[in-house]
């Protein structure tokens, strides 16, 4: 059954007549996503340090934001989570996920580096992948000067960001095993945090039908996001850099936490990815918040289970990146 708090939220959205994302231009959708966070997200907690950074990638400068957790010593070399925000590869930025990154930093005792990767449709697939891979390599390369321990590095993200985290993990595994001459920076990922990830751009899992209408993220909105990121006629839907579930080999990957929501169209994609990871010998935990909707982890002001989910993710990060 849908959580009563989620039901109240969905009813309120309906009563207020908020325009569905798929009816908006990308710019309008981005503005609405930024504004909406003030109604559903908790207050941003204080942290020890917030620092604006930038990495360089194949498409130019990539803005980053570094968080050090409250109580951390200035000279401590901290484990680090490189985080990719959600938003269907079209919306979202450093500010929409600022509170979550602060919560994860404080709860885990790890530093968090949030990545402001390029968005579609201005920058289509694989620009976001290229940015996220380059940002992760940059963080590892500059870890010492940033007060980070790059030997204890995790990647993570929610929704589209979960997709990017899974893809980056696969790409870094393949670079690390390709032998000499394949590039300077080869960070080893210790943990992957995949929050209701998109793992199959074909969108054929049963939950796309059962949860495709009525639960905030609809099939129309998914088609809108995917169409901007990878047009259906582009022939890239089965590319493993877009659909990590379709990668033929998921072995030799770091442990994973896959978190899903029961009323999410992406629920089964997360389930199937977790199952394939486990079958490939990767230590993987799957936790489904059965009564929740897509995007819920950001909504701790109005959904109590969001705060439970954040605490779970932070605890798993702390354990996975312990010295």
LUMDOFI-477198 format. One record per residue (C-alpha): residue in three letters; y, z, x; residue number from 1. Coordinates in nm, 2 decimals. Each point is the difference from the previous one (the first is absolute). Example, Ala and Ser with C-alpha at 12.3 -4.5 7.8 and 13.67 -1.06 7.14 Angstrom:
<r->ALA, y->-0.45, z->0.78, x->1.23, k->1> $
<r->SER, y->0.34, z->-0.07, x->0.14, k->2> $
***
This chain:
<r->UNK, y->0.00, z->0.00, x->0.00, k->1> $
<r->UNK, y->0.35, z->-0.08, x->0.11, k->2> $
<r->UNK, y->0.19, z->0.31, x->0.14, k->3> $
<r->UNK, y->0.24, z->0.13, x->-0.27, k->4> $
<r->UNK, y->0.29, z->-0.01, x->0.25, k->5> $
<r->UNK, y->-0.08, z->-0.36, x->0.08, k->6> $
<r->UNK, y->-0.01, z->-0.08, x->-0.37, k->7> $
<r->UNK, y->0.35, z->0.16, x->-0.05, k->8> $
<r->UNK, y->0.13, z->-0.20, x->0.29, k->9> $
<r->UNK, y->-0.13, z->-0.33, x->-0.14, k->10> $
<r->UNK, y->0.13, z->0.08, x->-0.34, k->11> $
<r->UNK, y->0.34, z->0.08, x->0.14, k->12> $
<r->UNK, y->0.01, z->-0.33, x->0.19, k->13> $
<r->UNK, y->-0.09, z->-0.18, x->-0.32, k->14> $
<r->UNK, y->0.26, z->0.18, x->-0.21, k->15> $
<r->UNK, y->0.28, z->-0.07, x->0.25, k->16> $
<r->UNK, y->-0.09, z->-0.37, x->0.00, k->17> $
<r->UNK, y->-0.01, z->-0.03, x->0.38, k->18> $
<r->UNK, y->-0.05, z->-0.36, x->0.09, k->19> $
<r->UNK, y->-0.34, z->-0.08, x->0.14, k->20> $
<r->UNK, y->0.01, z->-0.10, x->0.37, k->21> $
<r->UNK, y->-0.14, z->-0.35, x->-0.06, k->22> $
<r->UNK, y->0.30, z->-0.08, x->-0.22, k->23> $
<r->UNK, y->0.25, z->0.07, x->0.29, k->24> $
<r->UNK, y->0.11, z->-0.18, x->0.30, k->25> $
<r->UNK, y->-0.12, z->0.15, x->0.33, k->26> $
<r->UNK, y->0.35, z->0.14, x->0.07, k->27> $
<r->UNK, y->0.02, z->0.16, x->-0.35, k->28> $
<r->UNK, y->-0.35, z->0.14, x->0.04, k->29> $
<r->UNK, y->0.09, z->0.15, x->0.34, k->30> $
<r->UNK, y->0.31, z->0.16, x->-0.15, k->31> $
<r->UNK, y->-0.19, z->0.15, x->-0.29, k->32> $
<r->UNK, y->-0.28, z->0.13, x->0.22, k->33> $
<r->UNK, y->0.26, z->0.18, x->0.22, k->34> $
<r->UNK, y->0.18, z->0.15, x->-0.30, k->35> $
<r->UNK, y->-0.32, z->0.11, x->-0.18, k->36> $
<r->UNK, y->-0.10, z->0.22, x->0.29, k->37> $
<r->UNK, y->0.27, z->0.26, x->-0.09, k->38> $
<r->UNK, y->-0.17, z->0.06, x->-0.34, k->39> $
<r->UNK, y->-0.36, z->0.04, x->0.12, k->40> $
<r->UNK, y->0.00, z->0.11, x->0.36, k->41> $
<r->UNK, y->0.05, z->0.36, x->0.11, k->42> $
<r->UNK, y->0.29, z->0.10, x->0.22, k->43> $
<r->UNK, y->-0.03, z->-0.12, x->0.36, k->44> $
<r->UNK, y->-0.11, z->0.30, x->0.21, k->45> $
<r->UNK, y->0.17, z->0.07, x->0.33, k->46> $
<r->UNK, y->-0.17, z->-0.10, x->0.32, k->47> $
<r->UNK, y->0.07, z->0.08, x->0.36, k->48> $
<r->UNK, y->0.13, z->-0.35, x->0.09, k->49> $
<r->UNK, y->0.06, z->-0.33, x->-0.17, k->50> $
<r->UNK, y->0.08, z->-0.29, x->0.25, k->51> $
<r->UNK, y->0.07, z->-0.36, x->-0.08, k->52> $
<r->UNK, y->-0.18, z->-0.24, x->0.24, k->53> $
<r->UNK, y->-0.08, z->-0.37, x->0.03, k->54> $
<r->UNK, y->-0.29, z->-0.19, x->0.13, k->55> $
<r->UNK, y->-0.01, z->-0.37, x->0.10, k->56> $
<r->UNK, y->-0.26, z->-0.23, x->-0.16, k->57> $
<r->UNK, y->-0.07, z->-0.37, x->-0.02, k->58> $
<r->UNK, y->0.26, z->-0.04, x->-0.28, k->59> $
<r->UNK, y->0.27, z->0.22, x->0.15, k->60> $
<r->UNK, y->0.11, z->0.36, x->-0.03, k->61> $
<r->UNK, y->-0.20, z->0.24, x->-0.21, k->62> $
<r->UNK, y->0.18, z->0.32, x->-0.12, k->63> $
<r->UNK, y->-0.20, z->0.32, x->0.04, k->64> $
<r->UNK, y->0.06, z->0.36, x->-0.10, k->65> $
<r->UNK, y->-0.15, z->0.29, x->0.20, k->66> $
<r->UNK, y->-0.06, z->0.34, x->-0.15, k->67> $
<r->UNK, y->-0.10, z->0.31, x->0.19, k->68> $
<r->UNK, y->-0.14, z->0.28, x->-0.21, k->69> $
<r->UNK, y->0.19, z->0.33, x->-0.07, k->70> $
<r->UNK, y->-0.09, z->0.26, x->0.27, k->71> $
<r->UNK, y->-0.11, z->-0.25, x->0.27, k->72> $
<r->UNK, y->0.13, z->0.07, x->0.35, k->73> $
<r->UNK, y->0.24, z->-0.26, x->0.14, k->74> $
<r->UNK, y->-0.22, z->-0.06, x->0.30, k->75> $
<r->UNK, y->-0.33, z->-0.01, x->-0.18, k->76> $
<r->UNK, y->-0.19, z->-0.33, x->0.01, k->77> $
<r->UNK, y->-0.11, z->-0.04, x->-0.36, k->78> $
<r->UNK, y->-0.27, z->-0.21, x->-0.15, k->79> $
<r->UNK, y->0.14, z->-0.28, x->-0.21, k->80> $
<r->UNK, y->-0.05, z->-0.18, x->-0.33, k->81> $
<r->UNK, y->0.14, z->-0.35, x->-0.02, k->82> $
<r->UNK, y->0.08, z->-0.04, x->-0.37, k->83> $
<r->UNK, y->0.04, z->-0.32, x->-0.20, k->84> $
<r->UNK, y->0.17, z->0.04, x->-0.34, k->85> $
<r->UNK, y->-0.13, z->-0.14, x->-0.33, k->86> $
<r->UNK, y->0.18, z->-0.24, x->-0.24, k->87> $
<r->UNK, y->-0.21, z->-0.31, x->-0.03, k->88> $
<r->UNK, y->0.13, z->-0.15, x->0.33, k->89> $
<r->UNK, y->0.32, z->-0.07, x->-0.20, k->90> $
<r->UNK, y->0.17, z->0.33, x->-0.06, k->91> $
<r->UNK, y->0.03, z->0.34, x->0.17, k->92> $
<r->UNK, y->0.16, z->0.10, x->0.32, k->93> $
<r->UNK, y->0.06, z->0.30, x->0.23, k->94> $
<r->UNK, y->0.19, z->0.19, x->-0.27, k->95> $
<r->UNK, y->-0.25, z->-0.04, x->-0.28, k->96> $
<r->UNK, y->-0.26, z->0.17, x->0.21, k->97> $
<r->UNK, y->0.22, z->0.24, x->0.18, k->98> $
<r->UNK, y->-0.11, z->0.31, x->-0.19, k->99> $
<r->UNK, y->-0.37, z->-0.08, x->0.03, k->100> $
<r->UNK, y->0.03, z->-0.05, x->0.38, k->101> $
<r->UNK, y->0.18, z->0.33, x->0.03, k->102> $
<r->UNK, y->-0.28, z->0.17, x->-0.20, k->103> $
<r->UNK, y->-0.27, z->-0.15, x->0.21, k->104> $
<r->UNK, y->0.17, z->0.09, x->0.32, k->105> $
<r->UNK, y->0.05, z->0.37, x->-0.10, k->106> $
<r->UNK, y->-0.34, z->0.03, x->-0.16, k->107> $
<r->UNK, y->-0.20, z->-0.15, x->0.29, k->108> $
<r->UNK, y->0.21, z->0.12, x->0.29, k->109> $
<r->UNK, y->0.00, z->-0.37, x->0.12, k->110> $
<r->UNK, y->0.30, z->-0.22, x->0.06, k->111> $
<r->UNK, y->0.03, z->-0.29, x->-0.24, k->112> $
<r->UNK, y->0.15, z->-0.34, x->0.08, k->113> $
<r->UNK, y->0.09, z->-0.20, x->-0.31, k->114> $
<r->UNK, y->0.01, z->-0.38, x->0.03, k->115> $
<r->UNK, y->0.26, z->-0.21, x->-0.18, k->116> $
<r->UNK, y->-0.20, z->-0.33, x->0.02, k->117> $
<r->UNK, y->0.13, z->-0.33, x->-0.14, k->118> $
<r->UNK, y->-0.04, z->-0.06, x->-0.37, k->119> $
<r->UNK, y->-0.10, z->-0.30, x->-0.20, k->120> $
<r->UNK, y->0.10, z->-0.25, x->-0.14, k->121> $
<r->UNK, y->0.26, z->-0.03, x->0.28, k->122> $
<r->UNK, y->-0.28, z->0.06, x->0.25, k->123> $
<r->UNK, y->-0.34, z->-0.09, x->-0.13, k->124> $
<r->UNK, y->-0.35, z->0.08, x->0.13, k->125> $
<r->UNK, y->-0.07, z->0.07, x->0.28, k->126> $
<r->UNK, y->0.35, z->0.12, x->0.10, k->127> $
<r->UNK, y->-0.07, z->0.36, x->-0.12, k->128> $
<r->UNK, y->-0.33, z->0.01, x->0.19, k->129> $
<r->UNK, y->0.17, z->-0.12, x->0.31, k->130> $
<r->UNK, y->0.28, z->0.26, x->-0.03, k->131> $
<r->UNK, y->-0.24, z->0.29, x->-0.06, k->132> $
<r->UNK, y->-0.23, z->-0.09, x->0.29, k->133> $
<r->UNK, y->0.30, z->-0.04, x->0.23, k->134> $
<r->UNK, y->0.15, z->0.33, x->-0.11, k->135> $
<r->UNK, y->-0.33, z->0.18, x->0.06, k->136> $
<r->UNK, y->-0.03, z->-0.14, x->0.35, k->137> $
<r->UNK, y->0.36, z->0.09, x->0.07, k->138> $
<r->UNK, y->-0.05, z->0.36, x->-0.11, k->139> $
<r->UNK, y->-0.30, z->0.03, x->0.23, k->140> $
<r->UNK, y->0.18, z->-0.17, x->0.29, k->141> $
<r->UNK, y->0.31, z->0.23, x->-0.03, k->142> $
<r->UNK, y->-0.19, z->0.32, x->-0.10, k->143> $
<r->UNK, y->0.09, z->0.20, x->0.31, k->144> $
<r->UNK, y->0.37, z->-0.05, x->-0.03, k->145> $
<r->UNK, y->-0.01, z->0.07, x->-0.37, k->146> $
<r->UNK, y->-0.19, z->0.33, x->0.05, k->147> $
<r->UNK, y->-0.32, z->-0.14, x->-0.16, k->148> $
<r->UNK, y->-0.36, z->0.01, x->0.11, k->149> $
<r->UNK, y->-0.11, z->-0.36, x->-0.05, k->150> $
<r->UNK, y->-0.36, z->0.10, x->0.06, k->151> $
<r->UNK, y->0.01, z->0.18, x->-0.34, k->152> $
<r->UNK, y->0.13, z->-0.28, x->-0.22, k->153> $
<r->UNK, y->-0.07, z->-0.07, x->-0.36, k->154> $
<r->UNK, y->0.12, z->-0.28, x->-0.23, k->155> $
<r->UNK, y->0.05, z->0.04, x->-0.37, k->156> $
<r->UNK, y->0.17, z->-0.13, x->-0.31, k->157> $
<r->UNK, y->0.00, z->-0.01, x->-0.38, k->158> $
<r->UNK, y->-0.09, z->-0.31, x->-0.21, k->159> $
<r->UNK, y->0.13, z->-0.30, x->0.19, k->160> $
<r->UNK, y->0.05, z->0.24, x->0.29, k->161> $
<r->UNK, y->-0.36, z->0.10, x->-0.03, k->162> $
<r->UNK, y->-0.10, z->-0.36, x->0.03, k->163> $
<r->UNK, y->0.22, z->-0.04, x->0.31, k->164> $
<r->UNK, y->-0.15, z->0.31, x->0.16, k->165> $
<r->UNK, y->-0.36, z->-0.12, x->-0.06, k->166> $
<r->UNK, y->0.09, z->-0.34, x->0.15, k->167> $
<r->UNK, y->0.18, z->0.14, x->0.30, k->168> $
<r->UNK, y->-0.30, z->0.23, x->0.07, k->169> $
<r->UNK, y->-0.23, z->-0.31, x->0.00, k->170> $
<r->UNK, y->0.23, z->-0.20, x->0.22, k->171> $
<r->UNK, y->0.03, z->0.27, x->0.25, k->172> $
<r->UNK, y->-0.37, z->0.05, x->0.01, k->173> $
<r->UNK, y->-0.05, z->-0.37, x->0.07, k->174> $
<r->UNK, y->0.27, z->-0.01, x->0.27, k->175> $
<r->UNK, y->-0.15, z->0.30, x->0.17, k->176> $
<r->UNK, y->-0.35, z->-0.16, x->0.01, k->177> $
<r->UNK, y->0.12, z->-0.35, x->0.10, k->178> $
<r->UNK, y->0.00, z->0.06, x->0.37, k->179> $
<r->UNK, y->0.28, z->-0.03, x->0.27, k->180> $
<r->UNK, y->0.29, z->-0.23, x->-0.05, k->181> $
<r->UNK, y->0.05, z->0.07, x->-0.37, k->182> $
<r->UNK, y->0.33, z->0.18, x->0.02, k->183> $
<r->UNK, y->0.17, z->0.30, x->0.15, k->184> $
<r->UNK, y->0.00, z->0.27, x->-0.27, k->185> $
<r->UNK, y->-0.34, z->0.09, x->-0.14, k->186> $
<r->UNK, y->0.05, z->0.33, x->-0.20, k->187> $
<r->UNK, y->-0.32, z->0.16, x->-0.12, k->188> $
<r->UNK, y->0.03, z->0.11, x->-0.36, k->189> $
<r->UNK, y->-0.17, z->0.34, x->-0.06, k->190> $
<r->UNK, y->0.03, z->0.01, x->-0.38, k->191> $
<r->UNK, y->0.10, z->-0.22, x->-0.29, k->192> $
<r->UNK, y->0.17, z->0.14, x->-0.31, k->193> $
<r->UNK, y->-0.04, z->-0.24, x->-0.28, k->194> $
<r->UNK, y->0.17, z->0.10, x->-0.33, k->195> $
<r->UNK, y->-0.10, z->-0.22, x->-0.29, k->196> $
<r->UNK, y->-0.02, z->-0.30, x->0.23, k->197> $
<r->UNK, y->0.00, z->-0.36, x->-0.10, k->198> $
<r->UNK, y->-0.31, z->-0.15, x->0.18, k->199> $
<r->UNK, y->-0.08, z->-0.32, x->-0.18, k->200> $
<r->UNK, y->0.28, z->-0.25, x->-0.08, k->201> $
<r->UNK, y->-0.23, z->-0.18, x->-0.24, k->202> $
<r->UNK, y->0.05, z->0.29, x->-0.25, k->203> $
<r->UNK, y->-0.35, z->-0.03, x->-0.15, k->204> $
<r->UNK, y->-0.11, z->0.36, x->-0.01, k->205> $
<r->UNK, y->-0.09, z->0.14, x->-0.35, k->206> $
<r->UNK, y->0.29, z->0.25, x->0.01, k->207> $
<r->UNK, y->0.25, z->-0.29, x->0.00, k->208> $
<r->UNK, y->-0.12, z->-0.07, x->-0.36, k->209> $
<r->UNK, y->-0.06, z->0.36, x->-0.12, k->210> $
<r->UNK, y->0.33, z->0.13, x->0.14, k->211> $
<r->UNK, y->0.20, z->-0.32, x->0.00, k->212> $
<r->UNK, y->0.24, z->0.10, x->-0.28, k->213> $
<r->UNK, y->0.17, z->0.32, x->-0.11, k->214> $
<r->UNK, y->-0.01, z->0.21, x->0.32, k->215> $
<r->UNK, y->0.33, z->-0.10, x->0.18, k->216> $
<r->UNK, y->-0.15, z->-0.25, x->0.25, k->217> $
<r->UNK, y->-0.11, z->-0.29, x->-0.22, k->218> $
<r->UNK, y->-0.19, z->-0.32, x->0.07, k->219> $
<r->UNK, y->0.33, z->-0.19, x->-0.06, k->220> $
<r->UNK, y->0.17, z->0.21, x->0.27, k->221> $
<r->UNK, y->-0.29, z->-0.05, x->0.24, k->222> $
<r->UNK, y->0.02, z->-0.37, x->-0.05, k->223> $
<r->UNK, y->0.37, z->0.02, x->0.06, k->224> $
<r->UNK, y->-0.05, z->0.18, x->0.33, k->225> $
<r->UNK, y->-0.29, z->-0.21, x->0.12, k->226> $
<r->UNK, y->0.18, z->-0.32, x->-0.09, k->227> $
<r->UNK, y->0.30, z->0.09, x->0.21, k->228> $
<r->UNK, y->-0.22, z->0.12, x->0.29, k->229> $
<r->UNK, y->-0.27, z->-0.27, x->-0.01, k->230> $
<r->UNK, y->0.03, z->-0.28, x->-0.25, k->231> $
<r->UNK, y->-0.34, z->-0.07, x->-0.16, k->232> $
<r->UNK, y->0.01, z->-0.36, x->0.13, k->233> $
<r->UNK, y->0.06, z->0.11, x->0.36, k->234> $
<r->UNK, y->-0.37, z->0.04, x->0.06, k->235> $
<r->UNK, y->0.05, z->0.34, x->0.17, k->236> $
<r->UNK, y->-0.14, z->0.23, x->-0.26, k->237> $
<r->UNK, y->-0.33, z->0.04, x->0.18, k->238> $
<r->UNK, y->0.16, z->0.03, x->0.35, k->239> $
<r->UNK, y->-0.12, z->0.34, x->0.13, k->240> $
<r->UNK, y->0.36, z->0.07, x->0.11, k->241> $
<r->UNK, y->0.08, z->0.00, x->-0.37, k->242> $
<r->UNK, y->-0.34, z->0.12, x->-0.15, k->243> $
<r->UNK, y->-0.16, z->0.25, x->0.25, k->244> $
<r->UNK, y->-0.28, z->0.05, x->-0.25, k->245> $
<r->UNK, y->-0.12, z->-0.35, x->0.08, k->246> $
<r->UNK, y->-0.03, z->0.06, x->0.37, k->247> $
<r->UNK, y->-0.36, z->-0.05, x->0.10, k->248> $
<r->UNK, y->-0.01, z->0.29, x->0.24, k->249> $
<r->UNK, y->0.15, z->0.34, x->-0.08, k->250> $
<r->UNK, y->-0.19, z->0.19, x->0.27, k->251> $
<r->UNK, y->0.15, z->0.19, x->0.30, k->252> $
<r->UNK, y->0.31, z->0.10, x->-0.20, k->253> $
<r->UNK, y->0.16, z->0.34, x->0.00, k->254> $
<r->UNK, y->-0.08, z->0.26, x->-0.27, k->255> $
<r->UNK, y->0.18, z->-0.06, x->-0.33, k->256> $
<r->UNK, y->0.13, z->0.19, x->-0.30, k->257> $
<r->UNK, y->0.02, z->-0.24, x->-0.30, k->258> $
<r->UNK, y->0.19, z->0.15, x->-0.29, k->259> $
<r->UNK, y->-0.01, z->-0.17, x->-0.34, k->260> $
<r->UNK, y->0.12, z->0.06, x->-0.36, k->261> $
<r->UNK, y->-0.22, z->-0.03, x->-0.31, k->262> $
<r->UNK, y->0.26, z->-0.20, x->-0.20, k->263> $
<r->UNK, y->0.10, z->-0.24, x->0.28, k->264> $
<r->UNK, y->-0.09, z->-0.37, x->-0.01, k->265> $
<r->UNK, y->-0.07, z->0.04, x->0.38, k->266> $
<r->UNK, y->-0.25, z->0.28, x->-0.05, k->267> $
<r->UNK, y->-0.31, z->-0.20, x->0.06, k->268> $
<r->UNK, y->0.14, z->-0.18, x->0.30, k->269> $
<r->UNK, y->0.04, z->0.34, x->0.17, k->270> $
<r->UNK, y->-0.35, z->0.10, x->-0.12, k->271> $
<r->UNK, y->-0.16, z->-0.32, x->0.13, k->272> $
<r->UNK, y->0.18, z->0.03, x->0.34, k->273> $
<r->UNK, y->-0.10, z->0.36, x->0.04, k->274> $
<r->UNK, y->-0.36, z->-0.10, x->-0.08, k->275> $
<r->UNK, y->0.00, z->-0.28, x->0.25, k->276> $
<r->UNK, y->0.14, z->0.22, x->0.27, k->277> $
<r->UNK, y->-0.26, z->0.26, x->-0.06, k->278> $
<r->UNK, y->-0.28, z->-0.26, x->0.00, k->279> $
<r->UNK, y->0.14, z->-0.13, x->0.34, k->280> $
<r->UNK, y->-0.04, z->0.35, x->0.15, k->281> $
<r->UNK, y->0.36, z->0.10, x->-0.03, k->282> $
<r->UNK, y->0.06, z->0.37, x->-0.10, k->283> $
<r->UNK, y->0.19, z->-0.05, x->-0.33, k->284> $
<r->UNK, y->0.11, z->0.23, x->-0.27, k->285> $
<r->UNK, y->0.08, z->-0.13, x->-0.35, k->286> $
<r->UNK, y->0.21, z->0.22, x->-0.23, k->287> $
<r->UNK, y->0.09, z->-0.14, x->-0.35, k->288> $
<r->UNK, y->0.26, z->0.18, x->-0.21, k->289> $
<r->UNK, y->-0.17, z->-0.10, x->-0.32, k->290> $
<r->UNK, y->0.29, z->0.08, x->-0.23, k->291> $
<r->UNK, y->0.28, z->-0.17, x->0.20, k->292> $
<r->UNK, y->0.18, z->-0.33, x->0.01, k->293> $
<r->UNK, y->0.10, z->-0.23, x->0.29, k->294> $
<r->UNK, y->0.29, z->0.13, x->0.21, k->295> $
<r->UNK, y->-0.06, z->0.37, x->-0.11, k->296> $
<r->UNK, y->0.02, z->0.15, x->0.35, k->297> $
<r->UNK, y->0.37, z->-0.06, x->0.01, k->298> $
<r->UNK, y->0.07, z->0.17, x->-0.33, k->299> $
<r->UNK, y->-0.03, z->0.37, x->0.09, k->300> $
<r->UNK, y->0.30, z->0.09, x->-0.21, k->301> $
<r->UNK, y->-0.18, z->-0.09, x->-0.32, k->302> $
<r->UNK, y->-0.37, z->-0.01, x->0.09, k->303> $
<r->UNK, y->-0.16, z->0.31, x->0.14, k->304> $
<r->UNK, y->-0.30, z->-0.18, x->0.14, k->305> $
<r->UNK, y->0.23, z->-0.21, x->0.22, k->306> $
<r->UNK, y->0.07, z->0.32, x->0.21, k->307> $
<r->UNK, y->-0.38, z->0.07, x->0.01, k->308> $
<r->UNK, y->-0.06, z->-0.35, x->0.13, k->309> $
<r->UNK, y->0.28, z->0.03, x->0.27, k->310> $
<r->UNK, y->-0.15, z->0.33, x->0.12, k->311> $
<r->UNK, y->-0.35, z->-0.16, x->0.01, k->312> $
<r->UNK, y->0.13, z->-0.29, x->0.21, k->313> $
<r->UNK, y->0.19, z->0.23, x->0.23, k->314> $
<r->UNK, y->-0.30, z->0.23, x->0.06, k->315> $
<r->UNK, y->-0.22, z->-0.30, x->0.08, k->316> $
<r->UNK, y->0.26, z->-0.13, x->0.25, k->317> $
<r->UNK, y->0.02, z->0.34, x->0.17, k->318> $
<r->UNK, y->-0.38, z->0.02, x->0.04, k->319> $
<r->UNK, y->-0.04, z->-0.36, x->0.11, k->320> $
<r->UNK, y->0.27, z->0.02, x->0.27, k->321> $
<r->UNK, y->-0.08, z->0.34, x->0.13, k->322> $
<r->UNK, y->-0.02, z->0.01, x->0.38, k->323> $
***
